[in-house]
Amino acid sequence: MIPRRPPVASVLVALAALAASVAADPAAAPYFDVRTYGAKGDGKTLDTDAINKAIDAAHAAGGGTVVLRAGVYPTFSVHLKSNVGLHLDHGATLLAAGPTLGGLRAPAGARAATAPAVTATAPAATRPARPALVVSPEVLAMPNAYDAAEPNPFEYNPPPVGGYNQDYGHSHWRNSLLWGEDLHDVSITGPGTIDGNGLAFDAGPRNAGVGNKALAMKNCRNVTLRDITFFRGGHFCILATAVDNLTIDNVKFDTTRDAIDVVSCKNVRISNCSVNSPFDDGICLKADYSLGKPRDTENVTITNCLVSGYRMGSLLDGTFNRSQKNGYGRIKFGTESNGGFKNITISNVVFDHCHGLAIESVDGGVIEDVTVSNITMREVVSSPIFIRLGNRHRSPLGKDTPVAQIRRINISDVTASYSDAAHGVNISGIPGHFIEDLRLSNIRIAYLGGGTAEQAARTIPENEGSYPEPRMFGVLNASAFFVRHVKNLEMHHVQVTFDRPDARPAFWLNDVHGADFQHVKVQRFDGVPLFSLNNVSDFATQSVRSIADVKKDKVEKETVGGGK
């Protein structure tokens, strides 16, 4: 029997009764409008107290959703609470108050990169412009009054080790626009905007009252971010440390530095996000010592996302401006890596005008059981794939920190075009410590080319303890794949082309043991070897275009495939 719909009149009566009860007692409602608690949303009145009162009321009622209707709400630190959601409606902007610190300028000392000269398609003339947020003089005149950075005894090492365990920004959470500790069941939803206009690119111990993160959470569980937009997020848009069961879905980021920092978290889902971060990393997995002990980042899925390095603001206004030469963006494991990274998948991601994929462990953590698939890249300004096992020793143990390990990595179905000429795929362990069990398959890369014979003859430094970046070795002596200190490497169905002739060998292998190459097709140039083998054992090729199958048990120094 199909149930009958209630009469329209009875529905209207019920809604009227609910509205009357809400008017009589706002705390009894499932929704808590910040205007009920005194917020103006006029873009010039500080609404911090009203927003925090609404959150407190929802928490005291056992839970509910705090709502920001259309308007601009300047605020300093907002304190999240368990069982409380924050919802920003269409036209609602939560604005970081104070002097403009996160505007459209490059951070001091921003790292430079040279992007390939590729002309972007102009936006359609009929595209509606995104109106600029006009920050009132009243907001700009407000002195900074964000919550102070809390003490963290695990930030520094006492002598004789000395130094930081992790960067200052990772060690503090309360100096943020939104923050929460030891919470559960929290959500922030859109379609409104969180604008970090008054947040700093960085803030140190002397910057009392300055906020440097849009959202920071520590020791939380069951957190959902959905359909919201982050603009100008300060040092980090999101710093999530030990936040388990974290979902970030359909969120847009257009920011200055790191967009998403997932630190020592378990059970994380990042999906359907657009992440523009021209000066720093887009989606970054880390595992630091800020909690006083290493904690792994594990069970992470990143899927159906865009990462880019367009000029800041141009993701949201739809121009996708490529004039920003930094073009950082990218997805990265590390650099903070006291803990490990385990059981992680990355799939269906577009990289545009930015750096590529970086998998790094340099502080003793173990990276294992990682699968990357279905990746497309255009205008990659450094290595399309960078895998680095290093020995930075950054931990309370100092020089006694165990050397990191990287093993069981599968990367497949990657297409990259207009890739940087100086830095190809770079897979580098350190002497005596190998990257192990690495498989690359169905890889197609179009490099810009142009490498010289002088570059082919370069001796590449080890730089064992240096900060890991693709540029740490200078211009590589391989045009396509630089592989050093690796055990058990498989590469099959690989295709490489170049826009210009390149005098460097396509594959340069050193201290590699167990290397199988199958179904490889590389654009060749007269007199340029395909493989340069240096201290290589158990090497074999099968169905590699233009050379006969090869099998070598041990090679000290030899080239394979010497010409076109």
Buried (B, 14 or more C-beta within 10 A) or exposed (E): EEEEEEEEEEEEEEEEEEEEEBEEEBBEBEBBBBBBBEBBBEBBBBBBEBBBBBBBBBBEBEBBBBBBBEBBBBBBBBBBBBBBBBBBBEBBBBBBBBBBBBBEEBBEEBEEBEBBEEEBEEBEEEEEEEEEBEBBEBBBEBEBBBBBBEEBEBBBBEEEBEEBBBBBBBBBBBBBBBBBBEBBBBBBBBBBBBBBBBBBBBBEEEBEBBBBBBBBBBBBBBBBBBBBBBBBBBBBBBBBBBBBBBBBBBBBBBBBBBBBBBBBBBBBBBBBBBBBBBBBBBBBBBBBBBBEEBBBBBBBBBBBBBBBBBBBBBBBBEBBBBEBBBBBBBBBBBBBBBBBBBBBBBBBBBBBBBBBBBBBBBBBBBBBBBBBBBBBBBBBBBBBBBBBBBBBBBBBBEEEBBBBBBBBBBBBBBBBBBBBBBBBBBBBBBEEBBBBBBBBBBBBBBBBBBBEEEBBEBEBEBBBBBEBBBBBBEBBBBBBBBBBBBBBBBBBBBBBBBBEBBBBBBBBBBBBBBBBBBBBBBBBBEEBBBBBBBBBBBBBBEEBEEBEEBEBEEBEEEBBBEEE
